Amino acid sequence: MDMNKKIRLYSLVITAFALIAIFTSNSYDSSSQEEASAVNVGDLPQQIRPVDLDRPFDLAGERVPMDNFDVRERLDRELLVNSYWQSSTLLNIKRTTRYFPIIEKILAKNGIPDDFKYLAVAESDLMNGSSHAGAKGVWQFMENTGEFYGLEINKEVDERYHIEKATEAACQYIEGYKKRFGNWTMAAAAYNVGGTRLAKEVEEQKATSYYDLNLYVETSRYVFRVIALKEILSRPKDFGYYVEAADMYPPLDDYDIVKVEGAIESLADFAQQHNVSYRLLKVYNPWLRSGKLTNASRKTYEIKIPRKKL
């Protein structure tokens, strides 16, 4: 190859490398500018801040010892978890208008502090659900406990899902623990872990305050979760939850009562006869667990029939 051809080839190679370098540099600068622009557009649409712990907290008028660093950190955990678990907390706020008026009235009638309505939230998120252990309803009664407190439980009727009757039973349950352990805080703990287990821990650990007991994880967190829920649900705006009245779930209080003393062979037919859907019949009466009501003992049942037919 003569000298002129070598020079031309060399020039082409140098030019090609220069073009690649320029293109790469421009691409990098453009990408960097886009990334910088994305970061600097503005703050993210949320503010994550710690909860103010420098104030008094209580459950049913019983003071939480916030001068104890361990107590302080345990409450902090539950306040933060429930403050920033937005979907669950928002749903709980919405459900309060449906269930709290019923629960509050029954608690007051039985002399149980109003704060125990938040125990129902801690138990079930105000949902008529079932736990893996078999506890059911808003108050999460196990079958033997529910029956002990007078709730009817069988394949067709399960009054653990009857909000009024289950709340009455919960009041008896809580009152019994208050008498046994001497204060409302321990009564709340016993509701979760059971009286026998809690009494055993008290005896073994030589401690009578819930805050001094070393309990297994769920019960160790339980009372703090109830207190955290009380704080958030009683003043949601202070925790960043702005829910308009129109967004709250309406109470299911517009209904007529039909008394049934005999059997109902088909609840679907029964619903149709009363000009209501089968679905709404079950929504208003979740304690009816089957498609029929045999009623062999010929009890008198009160079934709610919604006036607004949807």
C-alpha positions as CSV (number, residue, x, y, z in Angstrom):
1,M,0.0,0.0,0.0
2,D,1.5,3.4,-1.0
3,M,2.0,6.2,1.5
4,N,-1.0,8.3,0.3
5,K,-3.4,5.4,0.8
6,K,-2.0,4.8,4.3
7,I,-2.5,8.4,5.3
8,R,-6.1,8.5,4.0
9,L,-7.0,5.2,5.9
10,Y,-5.4,6.6,9.0
11,S,-7.4,9.8,8.7
12,L,-10.7,7.9,8.3
13,V,-10.0,5.8,11.4
14,I,-9.2,8.9,13.5
15,T,-12.4,10.7,12.2
16,A,-14.5,7.7,13.1
17,F,-13.2,7.5,16.6
18,A,-13.8,11.2,17.1
19,L,-17.4,10.9,15.9
20,I,-18.1,8.0,18.3
21,A,-16.5,10.0,21.2
22,I,-18.7,13.1,20.4
23,F,-21.9,11.0,20.2
24,T,-21.2,9.2,23.4
25,S,-20.4,12.4,25.3
26,N,-23.6,14.1,24.1
27,S,-25.8,11.0,25.0
28,Y,-24.2,10.9,28.5
29,D,-24.8,14.7,29.0
30,S,-28.4,14.4,27.8
31,S,-29.1,11.4,30.1
32,S,-27.5,13.2,33.1
33,Q,-29.5,16.3,32.5
34,E,-32.8,14.3,32.4
35,E,-31.9,12.5,35.6
36,A,-31.0,15.8,37.3
37,S,-34.2,17.3,36.0
38,A,-36.3,14.4,37.4
39,V,-34.8,14.7,40.9
40,N,-35.1,18.5,41.0
41,V,-38.6,18.9,39.7
42,G,-39.9,19.0,43.3
43,D,-40.3,17.1,46.5
44,L,-42.0,13.7,46.5
45,P,-45.7,14.0,47.2
46,Q,-45.3,12.7,50.8
47,Q,-43.6,13.7,54.0
48,I,-42.3,10.9,56.3
49,R,-41.9,12.3,59.7
50,P,-41.7,10.7,63.2
51,V,-44.7,10.9,65.5
52,D,-44.6,13.3,68.4
53,L,-44.1,11.2,71.6
54,D,-43.5,14.1,73.9
55,R,-47.0,14.2,75.4
56,P,-49.1,12.0,77.6
57,F,-50.8,8.8,76.3
58,D,-53.4,6.6,78.1
59,L,-55.7,3.7,77.7
60,A,-59.1,4.0,79.4
61,G,-57.6,6.8,81.6
62,E,-54.7,4.6,82.6
63,R,-51.4,6.4,82.0
64,V,-48.7,5.0,79.7
65,P,-45.3,5.3,81.4
66,M,-43.6,7.3,78.6
67,D,-40.5,7.9,80.8
68,N,-39.6,4.2,80.2
69,F,-37.5,4.1,77.0
70,D,-38.7,0.6,76.2
71,V,-42.4,1.6,76.5
72,R,-41.7,4.7,74.5
73,E,-40.1,2.7,71.6
74,R,-42.8,0.0,71.6
75,L,-45.5,2.7,71.3
76,D,-43.5,4.5,68.6
77,R,-43.4,1.3,66.5
78,E,-47.1,0.9,66.5
79,L,-47.8,4.6,65.9
80,L,-45.5,4.5,62.9
81,V,-46.7,1.2,61.5
82,N,-50.3,2.3,61.6
83,S,-49.7,5.9,60.5
84,Y,-47.9,4.8,57.4
85,W,-49.9,1.7,56.5
86,Q,-52.1,4.0,54.6
87,S,-54.6,1.6,52.9
88,S,-55.4,-0.3,56.1
89,T,-55.7,2.8,58.2
90,L,-57.8,4.7,55.7
91,L,-60.2,1.8,55.5
92,N,-60.4,1.7,59.3
93,I,-61.3,5.4,59.4
94,K,-64.0,4.9,56.8
95,R,-65.5,1.9,58.7
96,T,-65.8,3.8,62.1
97,T,-69.0,5.6,61.0
98,R,-70.6,2.2,60.3
99,Y,-69.7,0.4,63.5
100,F,-68.6,2.8,66.2
101,P,-72.1,4.2,67.0
102,I,-73.3,0.7,67.7
103,I,-70.3,-0.3,69.7
104,E,-70.1,2.9,71.7
105,K,-73.7,2.7,72.8
106,I,-73.3,-0.9,74.1
107,L,-70.0,-0.2,75.8
108,A,-71.5,2.8,77.7
109,K,-74.5,0.7,78.7
110,N,-72.2,-1.9,80.2
111,G,-69.8,0.5,81.9
112,I,-66.9,-0.4,79.7
113,P,-64.6,2.5,78.8
114,D,-65.1,4.0,75.3
115,D,-61.5,3.3,74.4
116,F,-62.3,-0.4,74.1
117,K,-63.9,0.3,70.7
118,Y,-60.4,0.5,69.4
119,L,-59.8,-3.0,70.6
120,A,-62.3,-4.1,68.1
121,V,-60.3,-2.4,65.4
122,A,-57.1,-4.1,66.6
123,E,-58.9,-7.4,66.6
124,S,-60.5,-7.4,63.1
125,D,-60.1,-4.0,61.4
126,L,-63.8,-3.8,61.9
127,M,-64.4,-6.6,59.5
128,N,-66.5,-9.7,60.0
129,G,-63.6,-12.0,59.2
130,S,-62.2,-15.3,60.4
131,S,-58.6,-15.8,61.7
132,H,-56.4,-18.8,60.9
133,A,-57.1,-20.1,64.5
134,G,-60.9,-19.9,63.9
135,A,-61.7,-16.7,65.8
136,K,-64.6,-14.9,64.0
137,G,-66.5,-11.6,63.8
138,V,-65.6,-8.1,64.7
139,W,-64.6,-9.1,68.2
140,Q,-62.8,-12.3,67.1
141,F,-64.4,-14.8,69.4
142,M,-63.3,-18.4,69.4
143,E,-66.2,-20.8,69.3
144,N,-66.0,-22.1,72.9
145,T,-65.6,-18.5,74.3
146,G,-68.5,-17.2,72.2
147,E,-70.8,-20.0,73.4
148,F,-69.7,-19.4,77.0
149,Y,-71.0,-15.8,76.7
150,G,-74.3,-16.9,75.2
151,L,-73.7,-16.6,71.5
152,E,-75.4,-19.2,69.3
153,I,-73.0,-20.9,67.0
154,N,-73.8,-23.6,64.5
155,K,-73.8,-24.2,60.7
156,E,-76.8,-21.9,60.1
157,V,-76.4,-19.3,62.8
158,D,-73.2,-17.7,64.1
159,E,-73.8,-14.8,66.4
160,R,-70.1,-14.0,66.6
161,Y,-71.0,-12.1,63.3
162,H,-74.0,-10.3,65.0
163,I,-72.5,-7.0,65.9
164,E,-74.9,-6.1,68.7
165,K,-74.8,-9.5,70.4
166,A,-71.1,-10.0,70.0
167,T,-70.4,-6.6,71.5
168,E,-72.6,-7.4,74.5
169,A,-70.6,-10.6,74.9
170,A,-67.3,-8.7,74.6
171,C,-68.4,-6.4,77.4
172,Q,-68.9,-9.3,79.7
173,Y,-65.6,-10.8,78.7
174,I,-63.7,-7.5,79.3
175,E,-65.4,-6.8,82.6
176,G,-64.5,-10.2,83.8
177,Y,-60.8,-9.6,83.1
178,K,-60.9,-6.2,84.7
179,K,-62.2,-7.8,87.9
180,R,-59.5,-10.5,87.7
181,F,-56.5,-8.4,86.9
182,G,-57.4,-5.1,88.5
183,N,-57.1,-2.6,85.6
184,W,-58.3,-2.0,82.1
185,T,-54.8,-2.2,80.5
186,M,-54.3,-5.8,81.8
187,A,-57.9,-6.6,80.8
188,A,-57.0,-5.5,77.2
189,A,-53.9,-7.7,77.2
190,A,-55.9,-10.7,78.6
191,Y,-58.4,-10.3,75.8
192,N,-55.6,-11.0,73.4
193,V,-53.6,-13.7,75.2
194,G,-56.2,-15.2,77.5
195,G,-56.6,-15.0,81.2
196,T,-54.9,-18.2,82.1
197,R,-51.8,-17.4,80.1
198,L,-51.5,-13.9,81.4
199,A,-52.0,-15.0,85.0
200,K,-49.2,-17.5,84.5
201,E,-46.8,-14.9,83.1
202,V,-47.7,-12.5,86.0
203,E,-46.9,-15.2,88.6
204,E,-43.6,-16.3,86.9
205,Q,-42.3,-12.8,86.2
206,K,-43.4,-11.3,89.5
207,A,-44.8,-8.3,87.7
208,T,-48.3,-6.9,87.7
209,S,-48.0,-4.1,85.1
210,Y,-48.5,-4.9,81.5
211,Y,-45.6,-2.6,80.6
212,D,-43.2,-4.6,82.8
213,L,-44.2,-8.0,81.4
214,N,-42.1,-9.8,78.9
215,L,-44.8,-11.4,76.7
216,Y,-44.7,-13.1,73.3
217,V,-44.6,-10.8,70.3
218,E,-48.3,-10.4,69.5
219,T,-49.4,-9.6,73.0
220,S,-46.3,-7.5,73.7
221,R,-47.5,-5.3,70.8
222,Y,-51.2,-5.6,71.3
223,V,-52.0,-2.9,73.8
224,F,-49.7,-0.5,72.1
225,R,-51.5,-1.1,68.8
226,V,-54.8,-0.3,70.5
227,I,-53.4,2.9,71.8
228,A,-51.9,3.8,68.4
229,L,-55.3,3.2,66.7
230,K,-57.0,5.3,69.3
231,E,-54.6,8.2,68.6
232,I,-54.9,8.0,64.8
233,L,-58.7,7.3,64.5
234,S,-59.7,9.9,67.0
235,R,-57.8,12.7,65.3
236,P,-56.9,11.5,61.8
237,K,-56.0,14.9,60.4
238,D,-53.1,15.2,62.8
239,F,-51.7,12.1,61.1
240,G,-52.3,13.3,57.6
241,Y,-55.6,11.6,56.9
242,Y,-58.2,14.0,55.4
243,V,-61.5,12.1,54.8
244,E,-64.6,13.9,53.9
245,A,-68.0,12.9,55.5
246,A,-69.2,11.7,52.0
247,D,-66.2,9.3,51.9
248,M,-67.1,7.6,55.1
249,Y,-69.0,4.3,55.0
250,P,-72.7,4.9,56.0
251,P,-74.2,3.1,59.0
252,L,-76.5,0.2,58.2
253,D,-79.3,1.6,60.4
254,D,-82.2,2.1,57.9
255,Y,-84.0,-1.2,58.2
256,D,-87.2,-2.9,59.5
257,I,-87.2,-5.9,61.8
258,V,-89.0,-9.1,60.8
259,K,-89.4,-11.6,63.6
260,V,-89.2,-15.2,62.6
261,E,-90.4,-18.0,64.9
262,G,-90.5,-20.9,62.4
263,A,-88.2,-22.3,59.8
264,I,-87.1,-20.6,56.5
265,E,-86.5,-23.2,53.8
266,S,-84.8,-20.7,51.5
267,L,-83.3,-17.4,52.5
268,A,-83.2,-16.4,48.8
269,D,-87.0,-16.9,48.6
270,F,-87.4,-15.0,52.0
271,A,-85.3,-12.1,50.5
272,Q,-87.4,-12.0,47.4
273,Q,-90.6,-12.0,49.4
274,H,-89.4,-8.9,51.3
275,N,-88.3,-7.1,48.1
276,V,-84.5,-7.2,48.9
277,S,-81.6,-8.9,47.3
278,Y,-80.1,-12.0,48.9
279,R,-76.8,-10.2,49.0
280,L,-78.2,-7.3,51.0
281,L,-80.0,-9.7,53.3
282,K,-76.6,-11.2,54.2
283,V,-74.9,-7.8,54.5
284,Y,-77.4,-6.7,57.1
285,N,-77.5,-10.1,58.8
286,P,-74.1,-11.6,58.5
287,W,-74.9,-14.0,61.4
288,L,-77.1,-16.0,59.0
289,R,-74.4,-18.4,57.7
290,S,-76.4,-20.7,55.5
291,G,-79.0,-20.5,52.8
292,K,-81.7,-21.6,55.1
293,L,-82.8,-21.3,58.8
294,T,-84.0,-24.7,60.1
295,N,-84.8,-23.3,63.6
296,A,-85.6,-26.7,65.1
297,S,-85.9,-25.1,68.6
298,R,-88.4,-22.6,67.3
299,K,-86.5,-19.6,68.7
300,T,-87.5,-16.1,67.7
301,Y,-85.0,-14.5,65.4
302,E,-85.0,-10.8,64.4
303,I,-83.9,-10.3,60.8
304,K,-83.1,-6.9,59.5
305,I,-84.7,-5.9,56.2
306,P,-83.1,-2.8,54.7
307,R,-85.7,-0.1,53.7
308,K,-83.6,1.1,50.8
309,K,-83.8,-1.6,48.2
310,L,-80.6,-1.6,46.2
